[in-house]
Amino acid sequence: MTDLNSLKYTAEHEWIALDGDVATVGITDYAADKLGDVVFVELPAVDSGVSAGQVCGEIESTKSVGELYAPLTGDVVGANDAVVDDPSLVNSDPFGDGWLIKLKVDPAAVADLLDRDAYLALTGGDA
């Protein structure tokens, strides 16, 4: 189980786990719950670049189509093919096997993101 307090979060309901200069990105359980059953995931290609705040993918559920925003600027060094093949992983294990992308980033960039308490305040305590 991922220590949720060690993660950083965005107002767009993404989580970020930093390991050196590689950030693993996924959507939170709050976002997965609000989306409903995820049926399609489109991720950016490995070796492509993404810019913070810009759309870099898509998550489609039985309720809606949502855009995936890059939480940080960086280069895509990994994309989770398992969620492309089985989008339900986003719902069943959002903080584990349901991760989405890995980005090579400037580690200092995560300082501006939300900590767990700030994210819980944003969601009204639901997360």
PyMOL commands that place a pseudoatom at each C-alpha (Angstrom):
pseudoatom trace, name=CA, resn=MET, resi=1, chain=A, elem=C, hetatm=0, pos=[0.000, 0.000, 0.000]
pseudoatom trace, name=CA, resn=THR, resi=2, chain=A, elem=C, hetatm=0, pos=[1.291, 3.410, -0.926]
pseudoatom trace, name=CA, resn=ASP, resi=3, chain=A, elem=C, hetatm=0, pos=[1.715, 5.869, 1.949]
pseudoatom trace, name=CA, resn=LEU, resi=4, chain=A, elem=C, hetatm=0, pos=[-0.805, 8.485, 0.848]
pseudoatom trace, name=CA, resn=ASN, resi=5, chain=A, elem=C, hetatm=0, pos=[0.810, 11.107, 3.101]
pseudoatom trace, name=CA, resn=SER, resi=6, chain=A, elem=C, hetatm=0, pos=[4.099, 10.821, 1.180]
pseudoatom trace, name=CA, resn=LEU, resi=7, chain=A, elem=C, hetatm=0, pos=[2.440, 11.755, -2.107]
pseudoatom trace, name=CA, resn=LYS, resi=8, chain=A, elem=C, hetatm=0, pos=[1.840, 15.174, -3.615]
pseudoatom trace, name=CA, resn=TYR, resi=9, chain=A, elem=C, hetatm=0, pos=[-1.494, 16.108, -5.191]
pseudoatom trace, name=CA, resn=THR, resi=10, chain=A, elem=C, hetatm=0, pos=[-3.000, 18.521, -7.709]
pseudoatom trace, name=CA, resn=ALA, resi=11, chain=A, elem=C, hetatm=0, pos=[-6.319, 20.358, -7.759]
pseudoatom trace, name=CA, resn=GLU, resi=12, chain=A, elem=C, hetatm=0, pos=[-7.113, 18.217, -10.843]
pseudoatom trace, name=CA, resn=HIS, resi=13, chain=A, elem=C, hetatm=0, pos=[-7.135, 15.135, -8.552]
pseudoatom trace, name=CA, resn=GLU, resi=14, chain=A, elem=C, hetatm=0, pos=[-3.839, 13.617, -9.585]
pseudoatom trace, name=CA, resn=TRP, resi=15, chain=A, elem=C, hetatm=0, pos=[-1.251, 12.150, -7.246]
pseudoatom trace, name=CA, resn=ILE, resi=16, chain=A, elem=C, hetatm=0, pos=[2.500, 12.271, -7.713]
pseudoatom trace, name=CA, resn=ALA, resi=17, chain=A, elem=C, hetatm=0, pos=[5.099, 9.963, -6.143]
pseudoatom trace, name=CA, resn=LEU, resi=18, chain=A, elem=C, hetatm=0, pos=[8.625, 11.290, -6.572]
pseudoatom trace, name=CA, resn=ASP, resi=19, chain=A, elem=C, hetatm=0, pos=[11.618, 8.929, -6.703]
pseudoatom trace, name=CA, resn=GLY, resi=20, chain=A, elem=C, hetatm=0, pos=[14.719, 10.958, -7.472]
pseudoatom trace, name=CA, resn=ASP, resi=21, chain=A, elem=C, hetatm=0, pos=[13.860, 12.814, -10.675]
pseudoatom trace, name=CA, resn=VAL, resi=22, chain=A, elem=C, hetatm=0, pos=[11.103, 10.414, -11.763]
pseudoatom trace, name=CA, resn=ALA, resi=23, chain=A, elem=C, hetatm=0, pos=[7.516, 11.254, -10.865]
pseudoatom trace, name=CA, resn=THR, resi=24, chain=A, elem=C, hetatm=0, pos=[4.894, 8.523, -11.054]
pseudoatom trace, name=CA, resn=VAL, resi=25, chain=A, elem=C, hetatm=0, pos=[1.470, 10.035, -11.748]
pseudoatom trace, name=CA, resn=GLY, resi=26, chain=A, elem=C, hetatm=0, pos=[-2.031, 8.666, -11.287]
pseudoatom trace, name=CA, resn=ILE, resi=27, chain=A, elem=C, hetatm=0, pos=[-5.499, 9.883, -10.406]
pseudoatom trace, name=CA, resn=THR, resi=28, chain=A, elem=C, hetatm=0, pos=[-6.763, 9.771, -6.850]
pseudoatom trace, name=CA, resn=ASP, resi=29, chain=A, elem=C, hetatm=0, pos=[-9.396, 7.422, -5.502]
pseudoatom trace, name=CA, resn=TYR, resi=30, chain=A, elem=C, hetatm=0, pos=[-11.639, 10.495, -5.123]
pseudoatom trace, name=CA, resn=ALA, resi=31, chain=A, elem=C, hetatm=0, pos=[-11.353, 11.184, -8.875]
pseudoatom trace, name=CA, resn=ALA, resi=32, chain=A, elem=C, hetatm=0, pos=[-11.779, 7.517, -9.767]
pseudoatom trace, name=CA, resn=ASP, resi=33, chain=A, elem=C, hetatm=0, pos=[-14.934, 7.362, -7.654]
pseudoatom trace, name=CA, resn=LYS, resi=34, chain=A, elem=C, hetatm=0, pos=[-16.363, 10.531, -9.220]
pseudoatom trace, name=CA, resn=LEU, resi=35, chain=A, elem=C, hetatm=0, pos=[-15.607, 9.266, -12.734]
pseudoatom trace, name=CA, resn=GLY, resi=36, chain=A, elem=C, hetatm=0, pos=[-17.345, 5.939, -12.214]
pseudoatom trace, name=CA, resn=ASP, resi=37, chain=A, elem=C, hetatm=0, pos=[-16.272, 2.834, -14.095]
pseudoatom trace, name=CA, resn=VAL, resi=38, chain=A, elem=C, hetatm=0, pos=[-13.286, 3.741, -16.266]
pseudoatom trace, name=CA, resn=VAL, resi=39, chain=A, elem=C, hetatm=0, pos=[-13.606, 2.116, -19.704]
pseudoatom trace, name=CA, resn=PHE, resi=40, chain=A, elem=C, hetatm=0, pos=[-10.868, 3.814, -21.773]
pseudoatom trace, name=CA, resn=VAL, resi=41, chain=A, elem=C, hetatm=0, pos=[-7.486, 5.390, -21.043]
pseudoatom trace, name=CA, resn=GLU, resi=42, chain=A, elem=C, hetatm=0, pos=[-5.274, 7.241, -23.527]
pseudoatom trace, name=CA, resn=LEU, resi=43, chain=A, elem=C, hetatm=0, pos=[-1.771, 8.140, -22.333]
pseudoatom trace, name=CA, resn=PRO, resi=44, chain=A, elem=C, hetatm=0, pos=[1.038, 10.193, -23.864]
pseudoatom trace, name=CA, resn=ALA, resi=45, chain=A, elem=C, hetatm=0, pos=[3.757, 8.345, -25.752]
pseudoatom trace, name=CA, resn=VAL, resi=46, chain=A, elem=C, hetatm=0, pos=[7.028, 7.468, -24.043]
pseudoatom trace, name=CA, resn=ASP, resi=47, chain=A, elem=C, hetatm=0, pos=[9.786, 9.903, -25.067]
pseudoatom trace, name=CA, resn=SER, resi=48, chain=A, elem=C, hetatm=0, pos=[7.288, 12.714, -25.587]
pseudoatom trace, name=CA, resn=GLY, resi=49, chain=A, elem=C, hetatm=0, pos=[7.372, 15.898, -23.571]
pseudoatom trace, name=CA, resn=VAL, resi=50, chain=A, elem=C, hetatm=0, pos=[4.534, 17.281, -21.468]
pseudoatom trace, name=CA, resn=SER, resi=51, chain=A, elem=C, hetatm=0, pos=[3.957, 20.720, -19.983]
pseudoatom trace, name=CA, resn=ALA, resi=52, chain=A, elem=C, hetatm=0, pos=[2.444, 21.354, -16.571]
pseudoatom trace, name=CA, resn=GLY, resi=53, chain=A, elem=C, hetatm=0, pos=[-1.251, 22.156, -16.798]
pseudoatom trace, name=CA, resn=GLN, resi=54, chain=A, elem=C, hetatm=0, pos=[-1.606, 20.968, -20.371]
pseudoatom trace, name=CA, resn=VAL, resi=55, chain=A, elem=C, hetatm=0, pos=[-3.774, 18.048, -21.500]
pseudoatom trace, name=CA, resn=CYS, resi=56, chain=A, elem=C, hetatm=0, pos=[-1.664, 14.947, -22.077]
pseudoatom trace, name=CA, resn=GLY, resi=57, chain=A, elem=C, hetatm=0, pos=[-4.237, 12.161, -22.160]
pseudoatom trace, name=CA, resn=GLU, resi=58, chain=A, elem=C, hetatm=0, pos=[-7.823, 11.134, -21.702]
pseudoatom trace, name=CA, resn=ILE, resi=59, chain=A, elem=C, hetatm=0, pos=[-9.795, 9.035, -19.244]
pseudoatom trace, name=CA, resn=GLU, resi=60, chain=A, elem=C, hetatm=0, pos=[-13.253, 7.910, -20.323]
pseudoatom trace, name=CA, resn=SER, resi=61, chain=A, elem=C, hetatm=0, pos=[-15.793, 6.390, -17.980]
pseudoatom trace, name=CA, resn=THR, resi=62, chain=A, elem=C, hetatm=0, pos=[-19.388, 5.262, -18.178]
pseudoatom trace, name=CA, resn=LYS, resi=63, chain=A, elem=C, hetatm=0, pos=[-20.322, 8.727, -16.831]
pseudoatom trace, name=CA, resn=SER, resi=64, chain=A, elem=C, hetatm=0, pos=[-18.036, 11.109, -18.694]
pseudoatom trace, name=CA, resn=VAL, resi=65, chain=A, elem=C, hetatm=0, pos=[-14.857, 11.799, -20.609]
pseudoatom trace, name=CA, resn=GLY, resi=66, chain=A, elem=C, hetatm=0, pos=[-12.135, 13.496, -18.591]
pseudoatom trace, name=CA, resn=GLU, resi=67, chain=A, elem=C, hetatm=0, pos=[-8.861, 14.986, -19.645]
pseudoatom trace, name=CA, resn=LEU, resi=68, chain=A, elem=C, hetatm=0, pos=[-5.581, 14.017, -18.032]
pseudoatom trace, name=CA, resn=TYR, resi=69, chain=A, elem=C, hetatm=0, pos=[-3.496, 17.078, -17.218]
pseudoatom trace, name=CA, resn=ALA, resi=70, chain=A, elem=C, hetatm=0, pos=[0.257, 16.942, -16.805]
pseudoatom trace, name=CA, resn=PRO, resi=71, chain=A, elem=C, hetatm=0, pos=[0.946, 17.906, -13.187]
pseudoatom trace, name=CA, resn=LEU, resi=72, chain=A, elem=C, hetatm=0, pos=[4.558, 18.782, -13.989]
pseudoatom trace, name=CA, resn=THR, resi=73, chain=A, elem=C, hetatm=0, pos=[6.661, 19.657, -17.005]
pseudoatom trace, name=CA, resn=GLY, resi=74, chain=A, elem=C, hetatm=0, pos=[8.901, 16.814, -18.067]
pseudoatom trace, name=CA, resn=ASP, resi=75, chain=A, elem=C, hetatm=0, pos=[9.633, 13.941, -20.398]
pseudoatom trace, name=CA, resn=VAL, resi=76, chain=A, elem=C, hetatm=0, pos=[7.469, 10.824, -20.415]
pseudoatom trace, name=CA, resn=VAL, resi=77, chain=A, elem=C, hetatm=0, pos=[9.709, 7.892, -19.443]
pseudoatom trace, name=CA, resn=GLY, resi=78, chain=A, elem=C, hetatm=0, pos=[6.938, 5.387, -18.803]
pseudoatom trace, name=CA, resn=ALA, resi=79, chain=A, elem=C, hetatm=0, pos=[3.288, 4.778, -19.629]
pseudoatom trace, name=CA, resn=ASN, resi=80, chain=A, elem=C, hetatm=0, pos=[1.245, 2.099, -17.905]
pseudoatom trace, name=CA, resn=ASP, resi=81, chain=A, elem=C, hetatm=0, pos=[0.146, -0.205, -20.724]
pseudoatom trace, name=CA, resn=ALA, resi=82, chain=A, elem=C, hetatm=0, pos=[-1.745, -2.301, -18.160]
pseudoatom trace, name=CA, resn=VAL, resi=83, chain=A, elem=C, hetatm=0, pos=[-4.334, 0.478, -17.646]
pseudoatom trace, name=CA, resn=VAL, resi=84, chain=A, elem=C, hetatm=0, pos=[-4.678, 0.936, -21.394]
pseudoatom trace, name=CA, resn=ASP, resi=85, chain=A, elem=C, hetatm=0, pos=[-5.419, -2.800, -21.688]
pseudoatom trace, name=CA, resn=ASP, resi=86, chain=A, elem=C, hetatm=0, pos=[-7.538, -2.930, -18.490]
pseudoatom trace, name=CA, resn=PRO, resi=87, chain=A, elem=C, hetatm=0, pos=[-8.859, 0.557, -17.628]
pseudoatom trace, name=CA, resn=SER, resi=88, chain=A, elem=C, hetatm=0, pos=[-10.688, -0.813, -14.564]
pseudoatom trace, name=CA, resn=LEU, resi=89, chain=A, elem=C, hetatm=0, pos=[-7.315, -0.793, -12.740]
pseudoatom trace, name=CA, resn=VAL, resi=90, chain=A, elem=C, hetatm=0, pos=[-7.787, 2.967, -12.357]
pseudoatom trace, name=CA, resn=ASN, resi=91, chain=A, elem=C, hetatm=0, pos=[-10.845, 2.223, -10.201]
pseudoatom trace, name=CA, resn=SER, resi=92, chain=A, elem=C, hetatm=0, pos=[-9.661, -0.897, -8.405]
pseudoatom trace, name=CA, resn=ASP, resi=93, chain=A, elem=C, hetatm=0, pos=[-6.122, 0.245, -7.498]
pseudoatom trace, name=CA, resn=PRO, resi=94, chain=A, elem=C, hetatm=0, pos=[-5.663, 3.973, -8.240]
pseudoatom trace, name=CA, resn=PHE, resi=95, chain=A, elem=C, hetatm=0, pos=[-2.598, 4.322, -5.985]
pseudoatom trace, name=CA, resn=GLY, resi=96, chain=A, elem=C, hetatm=0, pos=[-0.976, 1.065, -7.126]
pseudoatom trace, name=CA, resn=ASP, resi=97, chain=A, elem=C, hetatm=0, pos=[-1.402, -0.871, -10.364]
pseudoatom trace, name=CA, resn=GLY, resi=98, chain=A, elem=C, hetatm=0, pos=[-3.632, 1.925, -11.707]
pseudoatom trace, name=CA, resn=TRP, resi=99, chain=A, elem=C, hetatm=0, pos=[-0.790, 4.455, -12.053]
pseudoatom trace, name=CA, resn=LEU, resi=100, chain=A, elem=C, hetatm=0, pos=[-0.752, 6.245, -15.410]
pseudoatom trace, name=CA, resn=ILE, resi=101, chain=A, elem=C, hetatm=0, pos=[2.595, 7.765, -16.421]
pseudoatom trace, name=CA, resn=LYS, resi=102, chain=A, elem=C, hetatm=0, pos=[6.146, 8.298, -15.238]
pseudoatom trace, name=CA, resn=LEU, resi=103, chain=A, elem=C, hetatm=0, pos=[7.809, 11.649, -15.926]
pseudoatom trace, name=CA, resn=LYS, resi=104, chain=A, elem=C, hetatm=0, pos=[11.437, 12.732, -15.681]
pseudoatom trace, name=CA, resn=VAL, resi=105, chain=A, elem=C, hetatm=0, pos=[11.130, 16.096, -13.918]
pseudoatom trace, name=CA, resn=ASP, resi=106, chain=A, elem=C, hetatm=0, pos=[12.952, 18.734, -11.933]
pseudoatom trace, name=CA, resn=PRO, resi=107, chain=A, elem=C, hetatm=0, pos=[12.422, 17.389, -8.381]
pseudoatom trace, name=CA, resn=ALA, resi=108, chain=A, elem=C, hetatm=0, pos=[12.053, 20.938, -7.038]
pseudoatom trace, name=CA, resn=ALA, resi=109, chain=A, elem=C, hetatm=0, pos=[8.871, 21.340, -9.089]
pseudoatom trace, name=CA, resn=VAL, resi=110, chain=A, elem=C, hetatm=0, pos=[6.846, 19.184, -6.698]
pseudoatom trace, name=CA, resn=ALA, resi=111, chain=A, elem=C, hetatm=0, pos=[7.273, 21.723, -3.896]
pseudoatom trace, name=CA, resn=ASP, resi=112, chain=A, elem=C, hetatm=0, pos=[4.385, 23.771, -5.298]
pseudoatom trace, name=CA, resn=LEU, resi=113, chain=A, elem=C, hetatm=0, pos=[1.954, 20.832, -5.278]
pseudoatom trace, name=CA, resn=LEU, resi=114, chain=A, elem=C, hetatm=0, pos=[-0.535, 20.014, -2.514]
pseudoatom trace, name=CA, resn=ASP, resi=115, chain=A, elem=C, hetatm=0, pos=[0.261, 17.789, 0.441]
pseudoatom trace, name=CA, resn=ARG, resi=116, chain=A, elem=C, hetatm=0, pos=[-2.297, 15.244, 1.698]
pseudoatom trace, name=CA, resn=ASP, resi=117, chain=A, elem=C, hetatm=0, pos=[-3.908, 17.628, 4.206]
pseudoatom trace, name=CA, resn=ALA, resi=118, chain=A, elem=C, hetatm=0, pos=[-4.330, 20.366, 1.592]
pseudoatom trace, name=CA, resn=TYR, resi=119, chain=A, elem=C, hetatm=0, pos=[-5.807, 17.847, -0.855]
pseudoatom trace, name=CA, resn=LEU, resi=120, chain=A, elem=C, hetatm=0, pos=[-8.272, 16.586, 1.763]
pseudoatom trace, name=CA, resn=ALA, resi=121, chain=A, elem=C, hetatm=0, pos=[-9.293, 20.190, 2.443]
pseudoatom trace, name=CA, resn=LEU, resi=122, chain=A, elem=C, hetatm=0, pos=[-9.875, 20.666, -1.302]
pseudoatom trace, name=CA, resn=THR, resi=123, chain=A, elem=C, hetatm=0, pos=[-12.130, 17.623, -1.500]
pseudoatom trace, name=CA, resn=GLY, resi=124, chain=A, elem=C, hetatm=0, pos=[-13.994, 18.384, 1.711]
pseudoatom trace, name=CA, resn=GLY, resi=125, chain=A, elem=C, hetatm=0, pos=[-12.292, 15.505, 3.493]
pseudoatom trace, name=CA, resn=ASP, resi=126, chain=A, elem=C, hetatm=0, pos=[-13.263, 12.924, 0.904]
pseudoatom trace, name=CA, resn=ALA, resi=127, chain=A, elem=C, hetatm=0, pos=[-10.346, 11.051, -0.555]
for i in range(1, 127): cmd.bond("trace and resi %d" % i, "trace and resi %d" % (i + 1))
show_as sticks, trace
zoom trace
